[in-house]
């Protein structure tokens, strides 16, 4: 475990929400997997980047859509 593993970072999407380095590492791995999956599905690099940029611009909307999809699968 790195010496910074217990340090926390403010979330740009939710003031007051603090994410530890460990959780950021997990999130980065998940996003890298999503990147690879989209590329394997035929999305171009520019398309994937544009998608990630669009998601970053509207985090509340993304969270709502993901919850809806997760609840539909239950």
C-alpha positions as CSV (number, residue, x, y, z in Angstrom):
1,X,0.0,0.0,0.0
2,X,1.4,3.4,-0.9
3,X,2.0,5.9,1.8
4,X,-0.7,8.1,0.3
5,X,-3.3,5.3,0.4
6,X,-5.2,7.0,3.3
7,X,-5.0,10.5,1.9
8,X,-8.3,11.9,0.6
9,X,-9.2,14.1,-2.3
10,X,-12.2,16.4,-2.7
11,X,-14.6,15.2,-5.4
12,X,-15.2,17.9,-8.1
13,X,-18.7,16.6,-8.5
14,X,-19.9,16.6,-4.9
15,X,-18.4,19.3,-2.6
16,X,-17.5,17.7,0.7
17,X,-17.3,14.2,-0.7
18,X,-13.7,12.9,-0.1
19,X,-12.3,10.0,-2.1
20,X,-9.3,8.0,-0.9
21,X,-6.5,7.2,-3.2
22,X,-7.4,3.5,-3.1
23,X,-10.9,4.3,-4.3
24,X,-9.5,6.6,-7.0
25,X,-7.3,3.7,-8.2
26,X,-10.4,1.4,-8.4
27,X,-12.3,4.0,-10.3
28,X,-9.5,4.5,-12.8
29,X,-9.3,0.8,-13.4
30,X,-13.0,0.7,-14.1
31,X,-12.8,3.6,-16.5
32,X,-9.9,2.1,-18.3
33,X,-11.9,-1.1,-18.7
34,X,-14.8,0.9,-20.1
35,X,-12.4,2.7,-22.5
36,X,-11.1,-0.7,-23.7
37,X,-14.6,-2.1,-24.1
38,X,-15.9,0.8,-26.1
39,X,-12.8,0.7,-28.4
40,X,-13.4,-3.1,-28.9
41,X,-17.0,-2.4,-29.7
42,X,-15.8,-0.2,-32.6
43,X,-15.9,3.3,-31.1
44,X,-13.1,5.5,-32.3
45,X,-10.6,7.0,-29.9
46,X,-12.1,10.5,-30.5
47,X,-15.6,9.1,-30.0
48,X,-14.7,7.6,-26.6
49,X,-12.9,10.8,-25.5
50,X,-16.0,12.8,-26.5
51,X,-18.2,10.4,-24.6
52,X,-16.1,10.7,-21.5
53,X,-16.0,14.5,-21.8
54,X,-19.8,14.6,-22.1
55,X,-20.2,12.4,-19.1
56,X,-17.8,14.6,-17.1
57,X,-19.8,17.7,-18.0
58,X,-23.1,16.2,-16.6
59,X,-22.3,13.9,-13.7
60,X,-25.7,14.2,-12.0
61,X,-27.4,13.2,-15.2
62,X,-25.1,10.2,-15.6
63,X,-25.7,9.1,-12.0
64,X,-29.5,9.2,-12.6
65,X,-29.2,7.2,-15.8
66,X,-27.0,4.6,-14.3
67,X,-29.3,4.1,-11.3
68,X,-32.3,3.7,-13.7
69,X,-30.4,1.1,-15.7
70,X,-29.3,-0.8,-12.5
71,X,-32.8,-0.8,-11.2
72,X,-34.2,-2.1,-14.5
73,X,-31.8,-5.0,-14.3
74,X,-33.0,-6.1,-10.9
